[in-house]
Amino acid sequence: MRGRLMSLPLVKNASVRKFFPNRLVIEITERQPFGLWQKDGVVKIIAADGAPIDELRDAKFANLPFVVGEAPISASTNSSICSMKRRFA
């Protein structure tokens, strides 16, 4: 079950615990939208670690920082992302 939860783009972390005889505890940490990433004409919402969360479908996240290119996060852009976090936090 944890593997299925972790495969969802919005899930950053998940834990599943069974307490006998009849209790199941599921804890989920969601990724938070941090920026927008455009590649090949498709704009996706990304988390602070660069993980794509979902395609941009409406204007709700239009004010997030915007990145264009092959990958939203790389070693060369990591310091820029950290400075964006401080500015937009």
PyMOL commands that place a pseudoatom at each C-alpha (Angstrom):
pseudoatom trace, name=CA, resn=MET, resi=1, chain=A, elem=C, hetatm=0, pos=[0.000, 0.000, 0.000]
pseudoatom trace, name=CA, resn=ARG, resi=2, chain=A, elem=C, hetatm=0, pos=[2.860, 2.420, 0.817]
pseudoatom trace, name=CA, resn=GLY, resi=3, chain=A, elem=C, hetatm=0, pos=[4.359, 1.864, -2.629]
pseudoatom trace, name=CA, resn=ARG, resi=4, chain=A, elem=C, hetatm=0, pos=[1.089, 2.773, -4.309]
pseudoatom trace, name=CA, resn=LEU, resi=5, chain=A, elem=C, hetatm=0, pos=[0.810, 5.933, -2.220]
pseudoatom trace, name=CA, resn=MET, resi=6, chain=A, elem=C, hetatm=0, pos=[4.436, 6.912, -2.943]
pseudoatom trace, name=CA, resn=SER, resi=7, chain=A, elem=C, hetatm=0, pos=[3.818, 6.540, -6.682]
pseudoatom trace, name=CA, resn=LEU, resi=8, chain=A, elem=C, hetatm=0, pos=[1.367, 9.469, -6.571]
pseudoatom trace, name=CA, resn=PRO, resi=9, chain=A, elem=C, hetatm=0, pos=[3.148, 12.690, -7.666]
pseudoatom trace, name=CA, resn=LEU, resi=10, chain=A, elem=C, hetatm=0, pos=[1.586, 14.773, -4.889]
pseudoatom trace, name=CA, resn=VAL, resi=11, chain=A, elem=C, hetatm=0, pos=[2.829, 12.408, -2.139]
pseudoatom trace, name=CA, resn=LYS, resi=12, chain=A, elem=C, hetatm=0, pos=[6.267, 13.275, -0.761]
pseudoatom trace, name=CA, resn=ASN, resi=13, chain=A, elem=C, hetatm=0, pos=[6.261, 10.602, 1.942]
pseudoatom trace, name=CA, resn=ALA, resi=14, chain=A, elem=C, hetatm=0, pos=[3.856, 8.008, 3.294]
pseudoatom trace, name=CA, resn=SER, resi=15, chain=A, elem=C, hetatm=0, pos=[3.798, 5.542, 6.127]
pseudoatom trace, name=CA, resn=VAL, resi=16, chain=A, elem=C, hetatm=0, pos=[1.315, 2.750, 6.706]
pseudoatom trace, name=CA, resn=ARG, resi=17, chain=A, elem=C, hetatm=0, pos=[1.112, 0.952, 10.049]
pseudoatom trace, name=CA, resn=LYS, resi=18, chain=A, elem=C, hetatm=0, pos=[-1.143, -1.903, 11.100]
pseudoatom trace, name=CA, resn=PHE, resi=19, chain=A, elem=C, hetatm=0, pos=[-2.162, -2.106, 14.724]
pseudoatom trace, name=CA, resn=PHE, resi=20, chain=A, elem=C, hetatm=0, pos=[-3.762, -5.391, 15.634]
pseudoatom trace, name=CA, resn=PRO, resi=21, chain=A, elem=C, hetatm=0, pos=[-6.487, -6.365, 15.790]
pseudoatom trace, name=CA, resn=ASN, resi=22, chain=A, elem=C, hetatm=0, pos=[-8.388, -3.816, 13.718]
pseudoatom trace, name=CA, resn=ARG, resi=23, chain=A, elem=C, hetatm=0, pos=[-6.611, -0.492, 13.199]
pseudoatom trace, name=CA, resn=LEU, resi=24, chain=A, elem=C, hetatm=0, pos=[-4.663, 0.960, 10.276]
pseudoatom trace, name=CA, resn=VAL, resi=25, chain=A, elem=C, hetatm=0, pos=[-2.798, 4.286, 10.504]
pseudoatom trace, name=CA, resn=ILE, resi=26, chain=A, elem=C, hetatm=0, pos=[-1.813, 6.057, 7.287]
pseudoatom trace, name=CA, resn=GLU, resi=27, chain=A, elem=C, hetatm=0, pos=[0.286, 9.221, 7.414]
pseudoatom trace, name=CA, resn=ILE, resi=28, chain=A, elem=C, hetatm=0, pos=[0.937, 11.255, 4.271]
pseudoatom trace, name=CA, resn=THR, resi=29, chain=A, elem=C, hetatm=0, pos=[3.189, 14.259, 3.661]
pseudoatom trace, name=CA, resn=GLU, resi=30, chain=A, elem=C, hetatm=0, pos=[2.141, 16.152, 0.542]
pseudoatom trace, name=CA, resn=ARG, resi=31, chain=A, elem=C, hetatm=0, pos=[4.467, 17.992, -1.802]
pseudoatom trace, name=CA, resn=GLN, resi=32, chain=A, elem=C, hetatm=0, pos=[3.799, 21.720, -1.793]
pseudoatom trace, name=CA, resn=PRO, resi=33, chain=A, elem=C, hetatm=0, pos=[3.635, 23.637, -5.096]
pseudoatom trace, name=CA, resn=PHE, resi=34, chain=A, elem=C, hetatm=0, pos=[6.765, 25.766, -5.413]
pseudoatom trace, name=CA, resn=GLY, resi=35, chain=A, elem=C, hetatm=0, pos=[7.154, 26.714, -9.058]
pseudoatom trace, name=CA, resn=LEU, resi=36, chain=A, elem=C, hetatm=0, pos=[6.143, 26.147, -12.661]
pseudoatom trace, name=CA, resn=TRP, resi=37, chain=A, elem=C, hetatm=0, pos=[8.278, 24.285, -15.180]
pseudoatom trace, name=CA, resn=GLN, resi=38, chain=A, elem=C, hetatm=0, pos=[7.791, 24.498, -18.934]
pseudoatom trace, name=CA, resn=LYS, resi=39, chain=A, elem=C, hetatm=0, pos=[9.255, 21.904, -21.281]
pseudoatom trace, name=CA, resn=ASP, resi=40, chain=A, elem=C, hetatm=0, pos=[8.128, 21.255, -24.856]
pseudoatom trace, name=CA, resn=GLY, resi=41, chain=A, elem=C, hetatm=0, pos=[5.179, 23.621, -24.439]
pseudoatom trace, name=CA, resn=VAL, resi=42, chain=A, elem=C, hetatm=0, pos=[3.785, 21.798, -21.384]
pseudoatom trace, name=CA, resn=VAL, resi=43, chain=A, elem=C, hetatm=0, pos=[3.722, 23.652, -18.049]
pseudoatom trace, name=CA, resn=LYS, resi=44, chain=A, elem=C, hetatm=0, pos=[3.862, 21.567, -14.877]
pseudoatom trace, name=CA, resn=ILE, resi=45, chain=A, elem=C, hetatm=0, pos=[3.621, 22.493, -11.221]
pseudoatom trace, name=CA, resn=ILE, resi=46, chain=A, elem=C, hetatm=0, pos=[6.783, 21.419, -9.386]
pseudoatom trace, name=CA, resn=ALA, resi=47, chain=A, elem=C, hetatm=0, pos=[7.746, 20.984, -5.744]
pseudoatom trace, name=CA, resn=ALA, resi=48, chain=A, elem=C, hetatm=0, pos=[10.816, 22.636, -4.187]
pseudoatom trace, name=CA, resn=ASP, resi=49, chain=A, elem=C, hetatm=0, pos=[12.894, 19.509, -4.939]
pseudoatom trace, name=CA, resn=GLY, resi=50, chain=A, elem=C, hetatm=0, pos=[11.950, 19.735, -8.638]
pseudoatom trace, name=CA, resn=ALA, resi=51, chain=A, elem=C, hetatm=0, pos=[9.540, 16.803, -8.591]
pseudoatom trace, name=CA, resn=PRO, resi=52, chain=A, elem=C, hetatm=0, pos=[6.661, 17.396, -11.025]
pseudoatom trace, name=CA, resn=ILE, resi=53, chain=A, elem=C, hetatm=0, pos=[3.338, 17.418, -9.174]
pseudoatom trace, name=CA, resn=ASP, resi=54, chain=A, elem=C, hetatm=0, pos=[0.802, 17.957, -11.948]
pseudoatom trace, name=CA, resn=GLU, resi=55, chain=A, elem=C, hetatm=0, pos=[0.151, 19.845, -15.165]
pseudoatom trace, name=CA, resn=LEU, resi=56, chain=A, elem=C, hetatm=0, pos=[-0.950, 23.454, -14.824]
pseudoatom trace, name=CA, resn=ARG, resi=57, chain=A, elem=C, hetatm=0, pos=[-4.685, 23.431, -15.553]
pseudoatom trace, name=CA, resn=ASP, resi=58, chain=A, elem=C, hetatm=0, pos=[-5.904, 26.758, -14.188]
pseudoatom trace, name=CA, resn=ALA, resi=59, chain=A, elem=C, hetatm=0, pos=[-4.643, 30.140, -12.965]
pseudoatom trace, name=CA, resn=LYS, resi=60, chain=A, elem=C, hetatm=0, pos=[-4.540, 29.110, -9.291]
pseudoatom trace, name=CA, resn=PHE, resi=61, chain=A, elem=C, hetatm=0, pos=[-0.736, 28.683, -9.376]
pseudoatom trace, name=CA, resn=ALA, resi=62, chain=A, elem=C, hetatm=0, pos=[0.048, 31.288, -12.065]
pseudoatom trace, name=CA, resn=ASN, resi=63, chain=A, elem=C, hetatm=0, pos=[2.008, 33.503, -9.651]
pseudoatom trace, name=CA, resn=LEU, resi=64, chain=A, elem=C, hetatm=0, pos=[4.609, 30.831, -8.808]
pseudoatom trace, name=CA, resn=PRO, resi=65, chain=A, elem=C, hetatm=0, pos=[8.202, 31.258, -10.087]
pseudoatom trace, name=CA, resn=PHE, resi=66, chain=A, elem=C, hetatm=0, pos=[8.560, 30.059, -13.690]
pseudoatom trace, name=CA, resn=VAL, resi=67, chain=A, elem=C, hetatm=0, pos=[11.391, 27.884, -15.065]
pseudoatom trace, name=CA, resn=VAL, resi=68, chain=A, elem=C, hetatm=0, pos=[11.882, 26.867, -18.720]
pseudoatom trace, name=CA, resn=GLY, resi=69, chain=A, elem=C, hetatm=0, pos=[14.200, 24.088, -19.867]
pseudoatom trace, name=CA, resn=GLU, resi=70, chain=A, elem=C, hetatm=0, pos=[15.118, 20.437, -19.877]
pseudoatom trace, name=CA, resn=ALA, resi=71, chain=A, elem=C, hetatm=0, pos=[14.943, 19.794, -16.122]
pseudoatom trace, name=CA, resn=PRO, resi=72, chain=A, elem=C, hetatm=0, pos=[13.476, 21.921, -13.346]
pseudoatom trace, name=CA, resn=ILE, resi=73, chain=A, elem=C, hetatm=0, pos=[16.328, 21.193, -10.895]
pseudoatom trace, name=CA, resn=SER, resi=74, chain=A, elem=C, hetatm=0, pos=[20.012, 20.559, -11.505]
pseudoatom trace, name=CA, resn=ALA, resi=75, chain=A, elem=C, hetatm=0, pos=[23.215, 21.217, -9.595]
pseudoatom trace, name=CA, resn=SER, resi=76, chain=A, elem=C, hetatm=0, pos=[23.610, 24.553, -11.392]
pseudoatom trace, name=CA, resn=THR, resi=77, chain=A, elem=C, hetatm=0, pos=[20.085, 25.734, -10.578]
pseudoatom trace, name=CA, resn=ASN, resi=78, chain=A, elem=C, hetatm=0, pos=[19.930, 24.466, -7.009]
pseudoatom trace, name=CA, resn=SER, resi=79, chain=A, elem=C, hetatm=0, pos=[21.396, 27.677, -5.537]
pseudoatom trace, name=CA, resn=SER, resi=80, chain=A, elem=C, hetatm=0, pos=[18.930, 29.740, -7.584]
pseudoatom trace, name=CA, resn=ILE, resi=81, chain=A, elem=C, hetatm=0, pos=[16.059, 27.661, -6.231]
pseudoatom trace, name=CA, resn=CYS, resi=82, chain=A, elem=C, hetatm=0, pos=[17.314, 28.196, -2.669]
pseudoatom trace, name=CA, resn=SER, resi=83, chain=A, elem=C, hetatm=0, pos=[17.398, 31.952, -3.190]
pseudoatom trace, name=CA, resn=MET, resi=84, chain=A, elem=C, hetatm=0, pos=[13.895, 31.826, -4.739]
pseudoatom trace, name=CA, resn=LYS, resi=85, chain=A, elem=C, hetatm=0, pos=[12.690, 29.956, -1.636]
pseudoatom trace, name=CA, resn=ARG, resi=86, chain=A, elem=C, hetatm=0, pos=[13.935, 32.768, 0.570]
pseudoatom trace, name=CA, resn=ARG, resi=87, chain=A, elem=C, hetatm=0, pos=[12.407, 35.473, -1.637]
pseudoatom trace, name=CA, resn=PHE, resi=88, chain=A, elem=C, hetatm=0, pos=[9.003, 33.870, -2.110]
pseudoatom trace, name=CA, resn=ALA, resi=89, chain=A, elem=C, hetatm=0, pos=[8.604, 32.197, 1.281]
for i in range(1, 89): cmd.bond("trace and resi %d" % i, "trace and resi %d" % (i + 1))
show_as sticks, trace
zoom trace
